[in-house]
């Protein structure tokens, strides 16, 4: 019986670790996306820092990436940046890979 309990605790710990890792990757990715978008909008360094935080916070509105995509598309459109939703989705995938690499290199 203890073997089963130990295995169950191990699975629960792995699940918690996977969730934490996914959260860290998404937050890092969103900061990278915010930095990319801020560059397209010609924001100052201070505005860029604030914008990166705003993109991270936008991800808490709903599950999935649609809230982040909607924020970026709206902000970039308002700033007259010539960026499509497809461009943003492609950049999201690129920044996800970059965020994973950065987190792996820190470990």
N, C-alpha and C positions, 0 to 999 in steps of 0.2 A: 504493500500500500504506500509506503514512503517513496518508492521509485516513481509511482504515478504522481504523487504530490510534488516531488522534486521536479519532475518533467513539466508539470503544469505551471509551477512557479517560474521555471526557465522560459517557457513559452510566453507567459505574461510579461516577463522582463524584456524579452525580445520584441514583443509587440509594442511595448512602451518605448523602447529604444528606436524602433522603426518609425513610430509616429513623431518622436522628437526630431529625428533626422530629417524626415519629410518637411516638418515645420521649418527647420533651419535652412534647408535648401530653398523652400519657397520664399522665405524672408530675404535671403541673400539674393535670389533671382530678382525679386521685386525691387530691391535697392539698385541692382545693376540695370534693370529696365528703367527705373526712374532717372538714373544718371544718363543713360542713352537718350531718353526723351528730353531731359533738361538741356542736353547739348543741342538737340534739334530746335529747341525753343530759345536758345541763346540766353539761358538764365545765368545769373551771377553765382559765385561759389556759395554764398549764403542761401540764395533761392534754391540752388541745386540740392543742398543738404535738406532743406525743408521739403522739397518736392519728393526726394527719395523716401522720406518718412511718410509722406502722404500716400505714396503708392503702396507702401507696406501696409498702412492702415486700411486702404481701400480693399485689400484682400480679405478683410474680416467681415465685409458686408454680406457675403453669401458663399456657399461652398463652390469650389471650382475656380477657374481663372477668368470667368466672364466679367466679374466686377473690375478686375485689373485692366482687362482689355477695354472695357467700356470707358474707364477713367482716362487711360492713355489716349484712346481714339478721340474722346471729347476734348481733352486738353490740347492735343496736337492739332486737331481741326480748328479749334479756337485761335491757336497761334499761327494759323496759315501754313503749317508744315505739310508738305506733300507726302503723306504717309497713309497707306491703306490699312484696313483691318488685317488683310493677309500679311502685310509687312510686319505688323505688330505681332501676329501669331508666330511668324517665322523667327522674329527676334526673341520672343518668349521661349521658344525651344532652344535657341542658341544660348540664351542666358541661363537656362536651366542646366545645360551641360557645363557651362562655365562655373556656375555656383557649386555644382557637385564636385568639380575638379578642385576648386578652391578649398572646399571643406575637407576633401580627402587629403590635400597637401598639408593641412593644419594638424591632422591627426598624428 
